[in-house]
Amino acid sequence: MEKKFKELEKIIRYNFKKLSLLEKALTHKSFNNIINNEKLEFLGDRVLGLVISEKLLEKFPNEKEGIIDKKFANLVNKKTCSLIAKKINLKKYILLGSSHKKLERSADKISSDCLEAIVGAIYLDGGLKSVEKFILIFWEDHLLKSTITLIDSKTKLQEYSLKKFKELPKYTFSKRTGPQHRPQFKTEVQIPNSKKITGTGSSKKNAQQNAAAKLLKILNI
């Protein structure tokens, strides 16, 4: 087991003083229902948000808050974390119970959660400077891509609907799911002559943006 941990340390370019923190970060609740990575994931999510927020403000000092917020959401979401987890082949090192080993559908979420737990573990083990170094190494490519200003899908859909139908898109809040610290919101959007399209996100605002983006794609806009 320790050999695998040392192997992962080389990949993530960080050596733990307390190897037990890395082991905990890699432990899924299906493997150990009491000692697992859930709390480290909770901490890591916040630490990641702090480091990325600071970097974005430093990188784009003249950018509007709304655009910074969109760049931020793109950098800390499950999709980006999952891509980074795949890049370092993190699933090879995660300690899973037998009931989860064949659940491919949940693999991305488990890996992205584990990556956030590693962020939390590095913060506890080496402090803010160490975790900042780790994040800036592995999020570098995604930070570089964020130099492109993201299109506001909600605004784009609104402009299209007003121009074509003289009506605003109609958004309907559907439901909220997930734990308190990581909620998921579901929202529907519709314009004249279109079906209702559902979008999800970590906030109502993000869910609306996601729904608008999906509808724009369907409309080939």
N, CA and C atoms as a LAMMPS dump frame, in Angstrom:
ITEM: TIMESTEP
0
ITEM: NUMBER OF ATOMS
663
ITEM: BOX BOUNDS ff ff ff
-5.0000000000000000e+02 5.0000000000000000e+02
-5.0000000000000000e+02 5.0000000000000000e+02
-5.0000000000000000e+02 5.0000000000000000e+02
ITEM: ATOMS id mol type element x y z
1 1 1 N 0.831 -1.213 0
2 1 2 C 0 0 0
3 1 3 C 0.864 1.261 0
4 2 1 N 1.877 1.246 0.879
5 2 2 C 2.753 2.422 0.984
6 2 3 C 3.492 2.681 -0.326
7 3 1 N 3.819 1.616 -1.043
8 3 2 C 4.5 1.749 -2.33
9 3 3 C 3.629 2.537 -3.321
10 4 1 N 2.319 2.249 -3.319
11 4 2 C 1.385 2.953 -4.207
12 4 3 C 1.279 4.427 -3.825
13 5 1 N 1.283 4.677 -2.514
14 5 2 C 1.209 6.064 -2.051
15 5 3 C 2.442 6.846 -2.502
16 6 1 N 3.599 6.223 -2.385
17 6 2 C 4.85 6.879 -2.792
18 6 3 C 4.855 7.137 -4.3
19 7 1 N 4.274 6.219 -5.035
20 7 2 C 4.158 6.354 -6.493
21 7 3 C 3.292 7.576 -6.84
22 8 1 N 2.189 7.711 -6.115
23 8 2 C 1.296 8.843 -6.345
24 8 3 C 1.957 10.16 -5.937
25 9 1 N 2.725 10.138 -4.868
26 9 2 C 3.425 11.35 -4.422
27 9 3 C 4.328 11.897 -5.533
28 10 1 N 4.98 11.003 -6.245
29 10 2 C 5.841 11.43 -7.36
30 10 3 C 5.009 12.102 -8.456
31 11 1 N 3.842 11.525 -8.726
32 11 2 C 2.978 12.065 -9.781
33 11 3 C 2.453 13.453 -9.406
34 12 1 N 2.028 13.616 -8.144
35 12 2 C 1.454 14.899 -7.73
36 12 3 C 2.522 15.899 -7.277
37 13 1 N 3.756 15.447 -7.261
38 13 2 C 4.919 16.299 -6.921
39 13 3 C 4.81 16.903 -5.521
40 14 1 N 4.347 16.077 -4.617
41 14 2 C 4.283 16.5 -3.213
42 14 3 C 4.508 15.296 -2.307
43 15 1 N 5.422 15.43 -1.345
44 15 2 C 5.694 14.375 -0.381
45 15 3 C 5.056 14.72 0.964
46 16 1 N 4.199 13.849 1.411
47 16 2 C 3.495 14.077 2.667
48 16 3 C 4.379 13.823 3.88
49 17 1 N 4.274 14.709 4.873
50 17 2 C 4.927 14.475 6.16
51 17 3 C 4.129 13.411 6.905
52 18 1 N 2.798 13.523 6.805
53 18 2 C 1.897 12.528 7.401
54 18 3 C 1.247 11.742 6.263
55 19 1 N 1.781 10.571 5.996
56 19 2 C 1.25 9.749 4.898
57 19 3 C -0.193 9.324 5.176
58 20 1 N -0.564 9.325 6.442
59 20 2 C -1.941 8.949 6.82
60 20 3 C -2.971 9.917 6.221
61 21 1 N -2.568 11.17 5.998
62 21 2 C -3.471 12.148 5.373
63 21 3 C -3.748 11.797 3.915
64 22 1 N -2.708 11.342 3.217
65 22 2 C -2.893 10.918 1.828
66 22 3 C -3.779 9.681 1.776
67 23 1 N -3.537 8.735 2.689
68 23 2 C -4.356 7.513 2.726
69 23 3 C -5.831 7.862 2.965
70 24 1 N -6.069 8.802 3.866
71 24 2 C -7.447 9.222 4.164
72 24 3 C -8.085 9.896 2.945
73 25 1 N -7.287 10.71 2.239
74 25 2 C -7.788 11.406 1.045
75 25 3 C -8.176 10.428 -0.055
76 26 1 N -7.536 9.278 -0.08
77 26 2 C -7.791 8.271 -1.111
78 26 3 C -8.873 7.259 -0.714
79 27 1 N -9.367 7.372 0.512
80 27 2 C -10.315 6.383 1.025
81 27 3 C -11.758 6.809 0.792
82 28 1 N -12.454 6.073 -0.055
83 28 2 C -13.877 6.329 -0.331
84 28 3 C -14.714 5.728 0.792
85 29 1 N -15.881 6.311 1.026
86 29 2 C -16.74 5.85 2.131
87 29 3 C -17.186 4.392 1.957
88 30 1 N -17.18 3.881 0.735
89 30 2 C -17.542 2.472 0.512
90 30 3 C -16.472 1.525 1.054
91 31 1 N -15.251 2.05 1.202
92 31 2 C -14.128 1.261 1.731
93 31 3 C -14.099 1.33 3.256
94 32 1 N -14.368 2.536 3.771
95 32 2 C -14.414 2.732 5.228
96 32 3 C -15.462 3.801 5.529
97 33 1 N -16.551 3.389 6.121
98 33 2 C -17.673 4.297 6.357
99 33 3 C -17.389 5.339 7.439
100 34 1 N -16.365 5.089 8.261
101 34 2 C -16.058 6.002 9.375
102 34 3 C -14.866 6.905 9.05
103 35 1 N -13.769 6.299 8.626
104 35 2 C -12.57 7.083 8.279
105 35 3 C -12.46 7.123 6.76
106 36 1 N -12.86 8.25 6.16
107 36 2 C -12.834 8.374 4.701
108 36 3 C -12.543 9.819 4.305
109 37 1 N -12.665 10.101 3.008
110 37 2 C -12.204 11.399 2.488
111 37 3 C -13.275 12.494 2.413
112 38 1 N -14.458 12.256 2.947
113 38 2 C -15.552 13.226 2.785
114 38 3 C -15.226 14.599 3.381
115 39 1 N -14.677 14.625 4.588
116 39 2 C -14.368 15.912 5.229
117 39 3 C -13.18 16.6 4.554
118 40 1 N -12.226 15.814 4.089
119 40 2 C -11.091 16.392 3.361
120 40 3 C -11.558 16.98 2.029
121 41 1 N -12.535 16.324 1.416
122 41 2 C -13.111 16.839 0.163
123 41 3 C -13.799 18.18 0.42
124 42 1 N -14.546 18.25 1.517
125 42 2 C -15.232 19.484 1.923
126 42 3 C -14.221 20.619 2.095
127 43 1 N -13.12 20.324 2.783
128 43 2 C -12.068 21.327 2.99
129 43 3 C -11.387 21.683 1.675
130 44 1 N -11.05 20.658 0.889
131 44 2 C -10.347 20.871 -0.375
132 44 3 C -11.121 21.721 -1.355
133 45 1 N -12.437 21.541 -1.362
134 45 2 C -13.307 22.333 -2.237
135 45 3 C -13.147 23.825 -1.931
136 46 1 N -13.106 24.164 -0.65
137 46 2 C -12.962 25.558 -0.242
138 46 3 C -11.56 26.104 -0.487
139 47 1 N -10.558 25.285 -0.237
140 47 2 C -9.171 25.707 -0.472
141 47 3 C -8.943 25.94 -1.967
142 48 1 N -9.444 25.028 -2.787
143 48 2 C -9.342 25.173 -4.239
144 48 3 C -10.006 26.478 -4.683
145 49 1 N -11.19 26.747 -4.138
146 49 2 C -11.904 27.975 -4.478
147 49 3 C -11.124 29.216 -4.112
148 50 1 N -10.481 29.199 -2.954
149 50 2 C -9.68 30.348 -2.501
150 50 3 C -8.502 30.597 -3.435
151 51 1 N -7.75 29.537 -3.74
152 51 2 C -6.551 29.673 -4.58
153 51 3 C -6.917 30.113 -5.995
154 52 1 N -7.932 29.489 -6.573
155 52 2 C -8.352 29.841 -7.938
156 52 3 C -8.899 31.267 -7.989
157 53 1 N -9.687 31.658 -6.977
158 53 2 C -10.233 33.027 -6.923
159 53 3 C -9.105 34.052 -6.924
160 54 1 N -8.13 33.824 -6.07
161 54 2 C -6.997 34.765 -5.961
162 54 3 C -6.222 34.841 -7.272
163 55 1 N -6.01 33.676 -7.897
164 55 2 C -5.254 33.638 -9.156
165 55 3 C -6.007 34.368 -10.271
166 56 1 N -7.32 34.197 -10.338
167 56 2 C -8.113 34.858 -11.371
168 56 3 C -8.109 36.379 -11.202
169 57 1 N -8.203 36.849 -9.961
170 57 2 C -8.171 38.295 -9.703
171 57 3 C -6.811 38.886 -10.063
172 58 1 N -5.781 38.085 -9.827
173 58 2 C -4.409 38.515 -10.173
174 58 3 C -4.214 38.521 -11.693
175 59 1 N -4.773 37.508 -12.357
176 59 2 C -4.586 37.325 -13.801
177 59 3 C -5.452 38.273 -14.638
178 60 1 N -6.651 38.585 -14.128
179 60 2 C -7.583 39.444 -14.874
180 60 3 C -8.033 40.626 -14.008
181 61 1 N -7.124 41.546 -13.686
182 61 2 C -7.461 42.648 -12.774
183 61 3 C -8.534 43.6 -13.296
184 62 1 N -8.699 43.663 -14.61
185 62 2 C -9.672 44.6 -15.19
186 62 3 C -10.966 43.931 -15.668
187 63 1 N -11.073 42.624 -15.422
188 63 2 C -12.251 41.88 -15.884
189 63 3 C -13.437 42.125 -14.964
190 64 1 N -14.649 42.103 -15.531
191 64 2 C -15.857 42.287 -14.735
192 64 3 C -16.084 41.079 -13.825
193 65 1 N -16.744 41.327 -12.688
194 65 2 C -16.975 40.268 -11.702
195 65 3 C -17.766 39.102 -12.3
196 66 1 N -18.756 39.423 -13.159
197 66 2 C -19.578 38.382 -13.772
198 66 3 C -18.77 37.412 -14.612
199 67 1 N -17.803 37.945 -15.361
200 67 2 C -16.938 37.097 -16.198
201 67 3 C -15.983 36.277 -15.331
202 68 1 N -15.434 36.928 -14.282
203 68 2 C -14.548 36.226 -13.345
204 68 3 C -15.306 35.052 -12.715
205 69 1 N -16.564 35.296 -12.364
206 69 2 C -17.393 34.265 -11.741
207 69 3 C -17.578 33.07 -12.674
208 70 1 N -17.766 33.341 -13.964
209 70 2 C -17.947 32.259 -14.941
210 70 3 C -16.645 31.47 -15.127
211 71 1 N -15.537 32.19 -15.191
212 71 2 C -14.234 31.518 -15.316
213 71 3 C -13.989 30.634 -14.084
214 72 1 N -14.309 31.184 -12.92
215 72 2 C -14.134 30.459 -11.658
216 72 3 C -14.959 29.162 -11.659
217 73 1 N -16.243 29.283 -12.02
218 73 2 C -17.132 28.117 -12.031
219 73 3 C -16.593 27.026 -12.965
220 74 1 N -16.015 27.444 -14.079
221 74 2 C -15.456 26.501 -15.046
222 74 3 C -14.218 25.783 -14.51
223 75 1 N -13.447 26.473 -13.679
224 75 2 C -12.177 25.927 -13.183
225 75 3 C -12.34 25.002 -11.984
226 76 1 N -13.389 25.202 -11.191
227 76 2 C -13.53 24.401 -9.975
228 76 3 C -14.641 23.355 -10.066
229 77 1 N -15.314 23.268 -11.227
230 77 2 C -16.431 22.314 -11.313
231 77 3 C -15.96 20.861 -11.4
232 78 1 N -16.92 19.951 -11.275
233 78 2 C -16.615 18.515 -11.269
234 78 3 C -15.947 18.055 -12.57
235 79 1 N -16.355 18.666 -13.682
236 79 2 C -15.805 18.264 -14.983
237 79 3 C -14.3 18.515 -15.037
238 80 1 N -13.875 19.712 -14.622
239 80 2 C -12.452 20.048 -14.641
240 80 3 C -11.678 19.171 -13.666
241 81 1 N -12.229 18.991 -12.465
242 81 2 C -11.565 18.13 -11.47
243 81 3 C -11.432 16.7 -11.992
244 82 1 N -12.462 16.235 -12.687
245 82 2 C -12.447 14.887 -13.245
246 82 3 C -11.373 14.75 -14.331
247 83 1 N -11.241 15.769 -15.175
248 83 2 C -10.22 15.754 -16.234
249 83 3 C -8.815 15.694 -15.651
250 84 1 N -8.591 16.464 -14.578
251 84 2 C -7.274 16.471 -13.927
252 84 3 C -7.021 15.125 -13.253
253 85 1 N -8.067 14.575 -12.614
254 85 2 C -7.948 13.262 -11.97
255 85 3 C -7.579 12.18 -12.986
256 86 1 N -8.179 12.268 -14.185
257 86 2 C -7.857 11.298 -15.248
258 86 3 C -6.417 11.462 -15.716
259 87 1 N -5.975 12.698 -15.821
260 87 2 C -4.617 12.996 -16.286
261 87 3 C -3.57 12.347 -15.384
262 88 1 N -3.845 12.31 -14.08
263 88 2 C -2.879 11.714 -13.147
264 88 3 C -3.256 10.263 -12.791
265 89 1 N -4.271 9.732 -13.51
266 89 2 C -4.715 8.343 -13.311
267 89 3 C -5.057 8.059 -11.852
268 90 1 N -5.795 8.989 -11.249
269 90 2 C -6.084 8.922 -9.818
270 90 3 C -6.89 7.697 -9.418
271 91 1 N -7.763 7.225 -10.313
272 91 2 C -8.632 6.09 -9.954
273 91 3 C -7.826 4.826 -9.602
274 92 1 N -6.608 4.76 -10.102
275 92 2 C -5.724 3.62 -9.805
276 92 3 C -5.394 3.539 -8.308
277 93 1 N -5.436 4.679 -7.632
278 93 2 C -4.984 4.747 -6.242
279 93 3 C -6.12 4.861 -5.22
280 94 1 N -7.349 5.044 -5.695
281 94 2 C -8.473 5.221 -4.768
282 94 3 C -8.844 3.897 -4.103
283 95 1 N -9.07 3.951 -2.799
284 95 2 C -9.464 2.767 -2.041
285 95 3 C -10.992 2.676 -2.045
286 96 1 N -11.5 1.701 -2.783
287 96 2 C -12.948 1.543 -2.954
288 96 3 C -13.436 0.226 -2.38
289 97 1 N -14.657 0.243 -1.862
290 97 2 C -15.291 -0.994 -1.425
291 97 3 C -15.716 -1.804 -2.631
292 98 1 N -15.917 -3.093 -2.452
293 98 2 C -16.25 -3.985 -3.572
294 98 3 C -17.543 -3.58 -4.274
295 99 1 N -18.461 -2.955 -3.544
296 99 2 C -19.749 -2.556 -4.135
297 99 3 C -19.595 -1.433 -5.158
298 100 1 N -18.485 -0.676 -5.095
299 100 2 C -18.29 0.469 -5.992
300 100 3 C -17.307 0.2 -7.133
301 101 1 N -16.587 -0.88 -7.073
302 101 2 C -15.529 -1.107 -8.056
303 101 3 C -16.024 -1.258 -9.488
304 102 1 N -17.276 -1.649 -9.66
305 102 2 C -17.811 -1.855 -11.011
306 102 3 C -18.751 -0.727 -11.448
307 103 1 N -18.902 0.295 -10.608
308 103 2 C -19.817 1.384 -10.935
309 103 3 C -19.125 2.444 -11.781
310 104 1 N -19.028 2.206 -13.067
311 104 2 C -18.335 3.129 -13.978
312 104 3 C -19.018 4.496 -14.049
313 105 1 N -20.347 4.509 -13.905
314 105 2 C -21.084 5.773 -14.017
315 105 3 C -20.645 6.773 -12.953
316 106 1 N -20.295 6.287 -11.766
317 106 2 C -19.921 7.183 -10.675
318 106 3 C -18.411 7.42 -10.607
319 107 1 N -17.656 6.822 -11.539
320 107 2 C -16.195 6.903 -11.483
321 107 3 C -15.682 8.333 -11.548
322 108 1 N -16.259 9.149 -12.431
323 108 2 C -15.803 10.538 -12.576
324 108 3 C -16.034 11.331 -11.298
325 109 1 N -17.192 11.152 -10.681
326 109 2 C -17.504 11.881 -9.445
327 109 3 C -16.587 11.442 -8.316
328 110 1 N -16.368 10.142 -8.202
329 110 2 C -15.492 9.62 -7.154
330 110 3 C -14.081 10.168 -7.322
331 111 1 N -13.593 10.203 -8.568
332 111 2 C -12.236 10.702 -8.838
333 111 3 C -12.125 12.201 -8.564
334 112 1 N -13.123 12.966 -8.991
335 112 2 C -13.072 14.416 -8.776
336 112 3 C -13.179 14.757 -7.292
337 113 1 N -14.022 14.019 -6.568
338 113 2 C -14.133 14.21 -5.113
339 113 3 C -12.799 13.887 -4.432
340 114 1 N -12.158 12.815 -4.887
341 114 2 C -10.875 12.395 -4.327
342 114 3 C -9.797 13.45 -4.583
343 115 1 N -9.804 14.043 -5.772
344 115 2 C -8.833 15.094 -6.087
345 115 3 C -8.996 16.272 -5.128
346 116 1 N -10.237 16.661 -4.861
347 116 2 C -10.486 17.744 -3.903
348 116 3 C -10.022 17.348 -2.503
349 117 1 N -10.195 16.079 -2.155
350 117 2 C -9.73 15.59 -0.848
351 117 3 C -8.206 15.685 -0.752
352 118 1 N -7.516 15.413 -1.858
353 118 2 C -6.051 15.535 -1.878
354 118 3 C -5.637 16.992 -1.673
355 119 1 N -6.397 17.916 -2.287
356 119 2 C -6.143 19.35 -2.072
357 119 3 C -6.249 19.66 -0.579
358 120 1 N -7.296 19.159 0.073
359 120 2 C -7.486 19.371 1.507
360 120 3 C -6.37 18.754 2.326
361 121 1 N -5.937 17.557 1.929
362 121 2 C -4.872 16.854 2.656
363 121 3 C -3.536 17.601 2.543
364 122 1 N -3.22 18.092 1.357
365 122 2 C -1.972 18.847 1.168
366 122 3 C -2.009 20.133 1.995
367 123 1 N -3.169 20.779 2.033
368 123 2 C -3.308 22.01 2.83
369 123 3 C -3.03 21.723 4.309
370 124 1 N -3.609 20.649 4.85
371 124 2 C -3.393 20.306 6.266
372 124 3 C -1.962 19.878 6.534
373 125 1 N -1.35 19.218 5.554
374 125 2 C -0.001 18.677 5.737
375 125 3 C 1.093 19.73 5.527
376 126 1 N 0.908 20.587 4.525
377 126 2 C 1.994 21.518 4.173
378 126 3 C 1.631 22.983 4.152
379 127 1 N 0.348 23.304 4.394
380 127 2 C -0.056 24.7 4.43
381 127 3 C -0.44 25.26 3.069
382 128 1 N -0.779 26.55 3.077
383 128 2 C -1.318 27.204 1.884
384 128 3 C -0.319 27.279 0.733
385 129 1 N 0.932 27.535 1.036
386 129 2 C 1.954 27.651 -0.031
387 129 3 C 2.09 26.338 -0.8
388 130 1 N 2.112 25.234 -0.068
389 130 2 C 2.263 23.913 -0.705
390 130 3 C 1.071 23.571 -1.578
391 131 1 N -0.129 23.823 -1.061
392 131 2 C -1.325 23.466 -1.833
393 131 3 C -1.496 24.41 -3.025
394 132 1 N -1.08 25.659 -2.862
395 132 2 C -1.15 26.607 -3.971
396 132 3 C -0.241 26.143 -5.119
397 133 1 N 0.94 25.665 -4.765
398 133 2 C 1.888 25.158 -5.768
399 133 3 C 1.281 23.966 -6.514
400 134 1 N 0.666 23.044 -5.781
401 134 2 C 0.028 21.867 -6.38
402 134 3 C -1.085 22.286 -7.341
403 135 1 N -1.957 23.178 -6.884
404 135 2 C -3.098 23.611 -7.703
405 135 3 C -2.626 24.318 -8.965
406 136 1 N -1.662 25.207 -8.841
407 136 2 C -1.213 25.97 -9.999
408 136 3 C -0.49 25.1 -11.034
409 137 1 N 0.098 23.986 -10.586
410 137 2 C 0.723 23.042 -11.522
411 137 3 C -0.357 22.302 -12.311
412 138 1 N -1.34 21.742 -11.599
413 138 2 C -2.295 20.847 -12.244
414 138 3 C -3.508 21.557 -12.859
415 139 1 N -3.724 22.789 -12.471
416 139 2 C -4.808 23.566 -13.088
417 139 3 C -4.27 24.546 -14.14
418 140 1 N -2.96 24.492 -14.392
419 140 2 C -2.32 25.472 -15.283
420 140 3 C -2.956 25.521 -16.671
421 141 1 N -3.128 24.37 -17.311
422 141 2 C -3.704 24.329 -18.672
423 141 3 C -5.1 24.936 -18.701
424 142 1 N -5.876 24.657 -17.672
425 142 2 C -7.251 25.164 -17.614
426 142 3 C -7.265 26.666 -17.337
427 143 1 N -6.309 27.139 -16.563
428 143 2 C -6.184 28.578 -16.309
429 143 3 C -5.808 29.317 -17.583
430 144 1 N -4.935 28.705 -18.378
431 144 2 C -4.527 29.32 -19.644
432 144 3 C -5.709 29.433 -20.601
433 145 1 N -6.542 28.394 -20.632
434 145 2 C -7.721 28.409 -21.506
435 145 3 C -8.727 29.461 -21.068
436 146 1 N -8.7 29.806 -19.786
437 146 2 C -9.689 30.758 -19.277
438 146 3 C -9.405 32.191 -19.705
439 147 1 N -8.324 32.393 -20.482
440 147 2 C -8.062 33.739 -21.016
441 147 3 C -9.123 34.118 -22.041
442 148 1 N -9.782 33.108 -22.603
443 148 2 C -10.871 33.375 -23.558
444 148 3 C -12.123 33.727 -22.764
445 149 1 N -12.692 34.886 -23.025
446 149 2 C -13.9 35.315 -22.315
447 149 3 C -15.059 34.397 -22.68
448 150 1 N -15.686 33.867 -21.658
449 150 2 C -16.792 32.936 -21.889
450 150 3 C -18.051 33.682 -22.336
451 151 1 N -18.756 33.119 -23.275
452 151 2 C -19.992 33.746 -23.773
453 151 3 C -21.096 33.534 -22.756
454 152 1 N -21.82 34.576 -22.464
455 152 2 C -22.95 34.496 -21.553
456 152 3 C -24.147 33.933 -22.319
457 153 1 N -24.411 32.656 -22.127
458 153 2 C -25.474 31.966 -22.877
459 153 3 C -26.851 32.546 -22.599
460 154 1 N -27.085 32.946 -21.36
461 154 2 C -28.396 33.478 -20.985
462 154 3 C -28.69 34.78 -21.746
463 155 1 N -27.68 35.635 -21.825
464 155 2 C -27.831 36.904 -22.553
465 155 3 C -28.037 36.646 -24.043
466 156 1 N -27.267 35.691 -24.573
467 156 2 C -27.357 35.369 -25.999
468 156 3 C -28.747 34.846 -26.363
469 157 1 N -29.29 33.972 -25.499
470 157 2 C -30.626 33.418 -25.741
471 157 3 C -31.692 34.517 -25.623
472 158 1 N -31.502 35.399 -24.665
473 158 2 C -32.446 36.504 -24.474
474 158 3 C -32.49 37.406 -25.717
475 159 1 N -31.315 37.722 -26.238
476 159 2 C -31.243 38.574 -27.438
477 159 3 C -31.935 37.91 -28.628
478 160 1 N -31.691 36.593 -28.779
479 160 2 C -32.301 35.84 -29.877
480 160 3 C -33.824 35.822 -29.754
481 161 1 N -34.323 35.524 -28.554
482 161 2 C -35.766 35.407 -28.334
483 161 3 C -36.481 36.755 -28.525
484 162 1 N -35.849 37.819 -28.034
485 162 2 C -36.452 39.151 -28.195
486 162 3 C -36.502 39.566 -29.66
487 163 1 N -35.433 39.27 -30.375
488 163 2 C -35.356 39.649 -31.789
489 163 3 C -36.358 38.86 -32.632
490 164 1 N -36.467 37.551 -32.357
491 164 2 C -37.307 36.691 -33.199
492 164 3 C -38.774 36.668 -32.772
493 165 1 N -39.008 36.697 -31.441
494 165 2 C -40.387 36.516 -30.959
495 165 3 C -40.913 37.699 -30.128
496 166 1 N -40.055 38.675 -29.861
497 166 2 C -40.431 39.821 -29.017
498 166 3 C -40.841 39.355 -27.619
499 167 1 N -40.271 38.239 -27.187
500 167 2 C -40.553 37.684 -25.858
501 167 3 C -39.265 37.257 -25.181
502 168 1 N -39.258 37.333 -23.842
503 168 2 C -38.105 36.858 -23.07
504 168 3 C -38.197 35.344 -22.861
505 169 1 N -37.066 34.675 -22.761
506 169 2 C -37.108 33.247 -22.405
507 169 3 C -37.753 33.066 -21.035
508 170 1 N -38.439 31.949 -20.842
509 170 2 C -39.09 31.681 -19.561
510 170 3 C -38.303 30.604 -18.802
511 171 1 N -37.831 30.979 -17.62
512 171 2 C -37.085 30.055 -16.775
513 171 3 C -37.969 29.594 -15.625
514 172 1 N -37.975 28.277 -15.381
515 172 2 C -38.758 27.71 -14.284
516 172 3 C -37.851 26.888 -13.397
517 173 1 N -37.753 27.277 -12.121
518 173 2 C -36.938 26.514 -11.178
519 173 3 C -37.604 25.174 -10.907
520 174 1 N -36.841 24.095 -11.05
521 174 2 C -37.404 22.755 -10.905
522 174 3 C -37.193 22.199 -9.5
523 175 1 N -35.926 21.971 -9.129
524 175 2 C -35.677 21.446 -7.778
525 175 3 C -34.213 21.598 -7.379
526 176 1 N -33.976 21.408 -6.093
527 176 2 C -32.627 21.444 -5.532
528 176 3 C -32.331 20.078 -4.933
529 177 1 N -31.143 19.551 -5.217
530 177 2 C -30.745 18.255 -4.662
531 177 3 C -29.32 18.377 -4.113
532 178 1 N -28.824 17.286 -3.54
533 178 2 C -27.448 17.255 -3.059
534 178 3 C -27.311 17.748 -1.635
535 179 1 N -26.12 17.539 -1.023
536 179 2 C -25.89 17.974 0.366
537 179 3 C -25.834 19.498 0.486
538 180 1 N -25.916 19.971 1.725
539 180 2 C -25.947 21.408 1.995
540 180 3 C -24.71 22.127 1.455
541 181 1 N -23.54 21.487 1.6
542 181 2 C -22.298 22.144 1.182
543 181 3 C -22.05 22.035 -0.324
544 182 1 N -22.82 21.19 -1.018
545 182 2 C -22.621 21.036 -2.462
546 182 3 C -23.978 20.83 -3.144
547 183 1 N -24.828 21.869 -3.142
548 183 2 C -26.165 21.708 -3.732
549 183 3 C -26.123 21.663 -5.255
550 184 1 N -27.139 21.038 -5.83
551 184 2 C -27.317 21.018 -7.282
552 184 3 C -28.717 21.546 -7.591
553 185 1 N -28.785 22.517 -8.491
554 185 2 C -30.06 23.119 -8.846
555 185 3 C -30.453 22.697 -10.267
556 186 1 N -31.756 22.531 -10.473
557 186 2 C -32.271 22.138 -11.782
558 186 3 C -33.283 23.191 -12.237
559 187 1 N -33.098 23.701 -13.453
560 187 2 C -33.958 24.755 -13.993
561 187 3 C -34.34 24.43 -15.429
562 188 1 N -35.567 24.805 -15.807
563 188 2 C -36.031 24.615 -17.193
564 188 3 C -36.135 25.966 -17.893
565 189 1 N -35.846 25.969 -19.195
566 189 2 C -35.998 27.187 -19.989
567 189 3 C -36.782 26.854 -21.254
568 190 1 N -37.566 27.829 -21.706
569 190 2 C -38.341 27.64 -22.94
570 190 3 C -38.543 28.987 -23.622
571 191 1 N -38.474 28.981 -24.947
572 191 2 C -38.838 30.15 -25.744
573 191 3 C -39.957 29.698 -26.698
574 192 1 N -40.675 30.629 -27.327
575 192 2 C -41.736 30.22 -28.259
576 192 3 C -41.237 29.205 -29.297
577 193 1 N -42.028 28.186 -29.555
578 193 2 C -41.74 27.119 -30.538
579 193 3 C -40.611 26.165 -30.126
580 194 1 N -40.187 26.222 -28.87
581 194 2 C -39.145 25.287 -28.432
582 194 3 C -39.685 24.376 -27.338
583 195 1 N -38.993 23.245 -27.133
584 195 2 C -39.318 22.366 -26.016
585 195 3 C -38.724 22.96 -24.746
586 196 1 N -39.174 22.453 -23.595
587 196 2 C -38.565 22.856 -22.326
588 196 3 C -37.22 22.131 -22.194
589 197 1 N -36.181 22.888 -21.941
590 197 2 C -34.845 22.317 -21.815
591 197 3 C -34.361 22.463 -20.378
592 198 1 N -33.831 21.387 -19.822
593 198 2 C -33.394 21.379 -18.422
594 198 3 C -31.89 21.612 -18.313
595 199 1 N -31.52 22.458 -17.349
596 199 2 C -30.112 22.712 -17.065
597 199 3 C -29.841 22.519 -15.587
598 200 1 N -28.605 22.12 -15.243
599 200 2 C -28.23 21.941 -13.842
600 200 3 C -26.998 22.774 -13.526
601 201 1 N -26.821 23.065 -12.248
602 201 2 C -25.65 23.837 -11.843
603 201 3 C -25.559 23.948 -10.337
604 202 1 N -24.432 24.483 -9.841
605 202 2 C -24.201 24.606 -8.403
606 202 3 C -24.962 25.785 -7.792
607 203 1 N -25.614 26.577 -8.643
608 203 2 C -26.479 27.671 -8.183
609 203 3 C -27.613 27.81 -9.198
610 204 1 N -28.663 28.551 -8.836
611 204 2 C -29.776 28.761 -9.773
612 204 3 C -29.265 29.484 -11.02
613 205 1 N -28.352 30.425 -10.798
614 205 2 C -27.777 31.207 -11.897
615 205 3 C -27.022 30.302 -12.876
616 206 1 N -26.2 29.407 -12.319
617 206 2 C -25.435 28.493 -13.171
618 206 3 C -26.352 27.503 -13.901
619 207 1 N -27.422 27.087 -13.226
620 207 2 C -28.383 26.162 -13.851
621 207 3 C -29.077 26.835 -15.032
622 208 1 N -29.416 28.114 -14.891
623 208 2 C -30.037 28.871 -15.982
624 208 3 C -29.067 29.012 -17.155
625 209 1 N -27.805 29.292 -16.846
626 209 2 C -26.791 29.409 -17.903
627 209 3 C -26.642 28.085 -18.654
628 210 1 N -26.647 26.994 -17.897
629 210 2 C -26.502 25.666 -18.494
630 210 3 C -27.694 25.329 -19.388
631 211 1 N -28.895 25.654 -18.924
632 211 2 C -30.115 25.405 -19.708
633 211 3 C -30.111 26.244 -20.986
634 212 1 N -29.722 27.511 -20.856
635 212 2 C -29.663 28.404 -22.015
636 212 3 C -28.653 27.903 -23.04
637 213 1 N -27.49 27.452 -22.557
638 213 2 C -26.436 26.939 -23.451
639 213 3 C -26.926 25.714 -24.222
640 214 1 N -27.658 24.829 -23.543
641 214 2 C -28.202 23.625 -24.192
642 214 3 C -29.208 23.99 -25.281
643 215 1 N -30.072 24.956 -24.968
644 215 2 C -31.09 25.37 -25.942
645 215 3 C -30.444 26.045 -27.15
646 216 1 N -29.437 26.86 -26.901
647 216 2 C -28.707 27.515 -28.011
648 216 3 C -28.08 26.477 -28.943
649 217 1 N -27.57 25.416 -28.333
650 217 2 C -26.942 24.332 -29.119
651 217 3 C -27.982 23.636 -30.001
652 218 1 N -29.16 23.385 -29.43
653 218 2 C -30.259 22.76 -30.185
654 218 3 C -30.699 23.647 -31.342
655 219 1 N -30.704 24.959 -31.082
656 219 2 C -31.125 25.929 -32.11
657 219 3 C -30.012 26.257 -33.105
658 220 1 N -28.819 25.662 -32.883
659 220 2 C -27.647 25.932 -33.746
660 220 3 C -27.263 27.412 -33.766
661 221 1 N -27.299 28.022 -32.602
662 221 2 C -26.938 29.448 -32.486
663 221 3 C -25.577 29.567 -31.829
